[in-house]
Amino acid sequence: MEPSHPVTPSDPLAAPAAAKETGRTNDPARTMAEILAVATHEFADKGLTGARIDAIAAATRTSKRMIYYYFGSKDGLYLAVLEEAYRRMRAIESDLHLGDLPPLAALQKLVEFTYDHHRDNEDFIRLVMNENIQRGDYLRQSNNIQQLNSTAIRAVRDVYERGVQDGVFRPGLEPVDIHSAISAFTFFNVSNRHTFGVIFQDKASPTKAQTLKREHVVELILRFVSHSVSA
């Protein structure tokens, strides 16, 4: 069993010693980013139980000592990976400038972004699937996850309320329901592509997820939210 807290960040000698072990320049931001990038794939591919700190250390040319110094434990690194995955998605989402577009165009752009993000970031989908197996226990421990994801609901609310005011969106919907619908279609497109492909198409797509077509997901969401949409 891997130790939970072999080194603590309060130890002033820990980071220099760990850096010396690997011969790396002491660049905390770069080192942490590299660890998170490699750990993201390790946890996505093998889950929390199967992932190994040794493998992450080897792939980043750092040491277990350094990883534990920055993240405290394997569980701490796993939680940091989850938070970083959501942070990256929300950061890109905030740059879509949805407020500059008419409501229908803004909603379409949001759906297209979410579809493309999930399709091109299978590790994100697998991380979320693994955390659901953990019943959300680790995200529940996060002090940041609610704040990180509040922007997603706020973006949907702003677009939806403008659409209702303009008479293009039907009233009575909750922003979280719209967000859930977008997530459901775009998530399924990746999470179930292998089993869906085996059952209904004899094989899964060897490259990108193709269970649901992008334009079909957009149309489904727009029809759900709108008074009427031309086919």
C-alpha positions in Angstrom: 0.0 0.0 0.0 1.3 3.4 -0.9 1.8 5.8 2.0 -0.7 8.6 2.4 1.5 11.4 3.8 5.2 10.6 3.6 6.1 14.3 3.1 4.3 17.4 4.0 4.5 20.8 2.2 5.5 22.4 5.6 8.9 20.7 5.4 11.3 23.3 4.0 13.9 20.7 3.0 11.5 18.4 1.2 11.1 20.1 -2.1 14.8 20.8 -2.7 15.7 17.3 -1.6 13.1 15.8 -4.0 14.3 18.0 -6.8 17.9 17.0 -6.2 16.9 13.4 -6.4 15.7 13.8 -10.0 18.1 16.5 -11.2 15.2 18.8 -12.2 15.2 22.6 -11.9 13.1 23.7 -9.0 10.1 25.1 -10.9 7.0 24.2 -8.8 4.4 25.5 -11.3 5.8 23.5 -14.2 6.4 20.4 -12.1 2.9 20.4 -10.7 1.4 20.9 -14.2 3.4 18.0 -15.6 2.4 15.8 -12.7 -1.3 16.7 -13.2 -1.1 16.0 -16.9 0.3 12.5 -16.5 -1.8 11.7 -13.5 -4.9 12.7 -15.4 -4.3 9.9 -17.9 -3.2 7.4 -15.2 -6.4 7.9 -13.1 -8.6 8.0 -16.2 -7.2 4.8 -17.6 -6.9 2.8 -14.4 -9.2 4.5 -11.8 -8.2 5.6 -8.3 -7.4 2.0 -7.1 -5.4 0.9 -10.1 -3.4 4.1 -10.7 0.2 4.0 -9.4 2.2 6.9 -8.1 5.4 5.0 -9.3 4.1 5.1 -12.8 3.3 8.8 -12.6 6.7 9.6 -11.2 8.5 7.7 -13.9 6.5 9.4 -16.7 7.2 12.8 -15.3 10.9 12.2 -14.5 10.2 13.3 -10.9 9.9 11.2 -7.7 7.2 9.9 -5.4 8.7 12.2 -2.8 8.1 15.3 -4.9 4.6 14.2 -5.8 3.7 13.7 -2.1 5.3 17.0 -1.3 3.0 18.9 -3.7 -0.2 16.9 -3.3 0.1 15.2 0.1 -1.1 11.8 -0.9 -2.5 9.7 -3.7 -6.0 10.8 -2.8 -4.9 14.4 -2.7 -3.4 14.0 -6.2 -6.6 12.4 -7.5 -8.7 15.2 -6.1 -6.4 17.8 -7.7 -6.7 16.0 -11.0 -10.5 16.2 -10.8 -10.5 19.9 -9.9 -8.1 20.7 -12.7 -10.1 18.8 -15.3 -13.2 20.9 -14.4 -11.2 24.1 -14.1 -9.8 23.7 -17.7 -13.2 23.1 -19.1 -14.9 26.0 -17.4 -12.0 28.3 -18.3 -12.4 27.6 -22.0 -16.2 27.8 -21.6 -15.8 31.3 -20.2 -14.0 32.4 -23.3 -17.0 31.6 -25.6 -18.4 35.1 -25.2 -22.0 33.8 -25.3 -23.3 37.2 -24.2 -22.2 38.6 -27.6 -24.5 36.3 -29.5 -28.3 36.0 -29.9 -29.8 33.4 -27.6 -30.3 30.7 -30.1 -26.8 31.1 -31.6 -25.3 31.3 -28.0 -27.0 28.0 -27.0 -25.9 26.3 -30.2 -22.3 27.4 -29.6 -22.4 26.1 -26.0 -23.8 22.7 -27.1 -21.2 22.5 -29.9 -18.4 23.4 -27.5 -19.5 20.8 -24.9 -19.8 18.1 -27.6 -16.4 18.9 -29.0 -14.8 19.1 -25.6 -16.1 15.7 -24.5 -15.4 14.0 -27.8 -11.8 15.3 -27.8 -11.1 14.7 -24.0 -12.0 11.1 -23.3 -9.9 11.2 -20.2 -12.3 13.8 -18.7 -15.2 11.5 -19.4 -13.4 8.5 -17.8 -12.5 10.6 -14.8 -16.1 11.5 -14.2 -17.2 7.9 -14.7 -14.6 6.7 -12.2 -15.7 9.4 -9.7 -19.3 8.3 -10.1 -18.1 4.8 -9.2 -16.7 6.4 -6.0 -20.2 7.9 -5.5 -18.7 11.4 -5.7 -16.9 11.0 -2.4 -13.8 12.8 -3.5 -15.5 15.7 -5.2 -17.5 16.1 -2.1 -14.3 16.8 -0.2 -13.3 19.6 -2.6 -13.5 23.2 -1.4 -13.5 24.5 -4.9 -15.7 22.3 -7.0 -18.9 24.2 -6.4 -17.4 27.5 -7.3 -15.6 26.1 -10.3 -18.9 24.8 -11.8 -21.2 27.6 -10.8 -20.1 29.4 -13.9 -21.6 26.7 -16.1 -25.1 27.2 -14.7 -24.7 30.9 -14.7 -23.8 30.9 -18.4 -26.9 28.7 -19.2 -29.1 30.9 -17.1 -28.0 34.1 -18.8 -28.6 32.6 -22.3 -31.9 31.1 -21.4 -33.3 34.2 -19.7 -32.4 36.3 -22.7 -34.1 33.8 -25.0 -37.3 33.8 -22.9 -37.3 37.6 -23.0 -36.9 37.6 -26.8 -39.7 35.0 -27.1 -37.5 32.3 -28.7 -37.2 30.0 -25.6 -40.2 28.6 -23.8 -40.6 29.7 -20.2 -40.7 27.3 -17.2 -37.4 25.6 -17.6 -34.6 25.5 -14.9 -31.1 26.3 -16.1 -29.8 23.2 -14.4 -32.2 21.0 -16.4 -30.9 22.5 -19.6 -27.3 21.9 -18.5 -28.2 18.4 -17.5 -29.7 17.7 -21.0 -26.6 19.0 -22.7 -24.4 16.9 -20.4 -26.5 13.8 -20.9 -26.2 13.7 -24.7 -22.6 14.8 -25.0 -21.4 12.6 -22.2 -23.2 9.5 -23.5 -21.6 10.1 -26.9 -18.3 9.2 -25.4 -19.0 7.1 -22.3 -21.1 4.5 -24.1 -19.4 4.5 -27.5 -17.7 1.2 -27.0 -20.6 -0.8 -25.7 -23.0 0.9 -28.0 -20.8 0.1 -31.0 -20.4 -3.5 -30.1 -24.1 -4.0 -29.5 -25.5 -2.1 -32.5 -22.6 -1.6 -35.0 -20.3 -4.7 -34.4 -17.4 -2.4 -33.5 -16.7 0.9 -31.7 -15.2 3.9 -33.6 -11.4 3.4 -33.4 -10.8 7.1 -33.1 -13.4 9.7 -32.0 -16.8 9.1 -30.5 -19.5 8.9 -33.1 -22.5 7.5 -31.2 -24.5 10.7 -31.7 -23.8 13.2 -34.4 -23.0 16.7 -33.4 -25.7 18.3 -35.4 -28.3 15.9 -34.0 -27.3 16.8 -30.4 -27.6 20.5 -31.2 -31.0 20.0 -32.7 -32.3 18.0 -29.8 -31.3 20.6 -27.3 -32.6 23.5 -29.3 -35.9 21.8 -29.8 -36.1 21.1 -26.0 -35.6 24.7 -25.1 -37.2 26.6 -28.0 -40.8 27.3 -28.9 -40.1 26.0 -32.4 -37.0 25.3 -34.5 -37.0 24.7 -38.2 -35.7 21.3 -39.2 
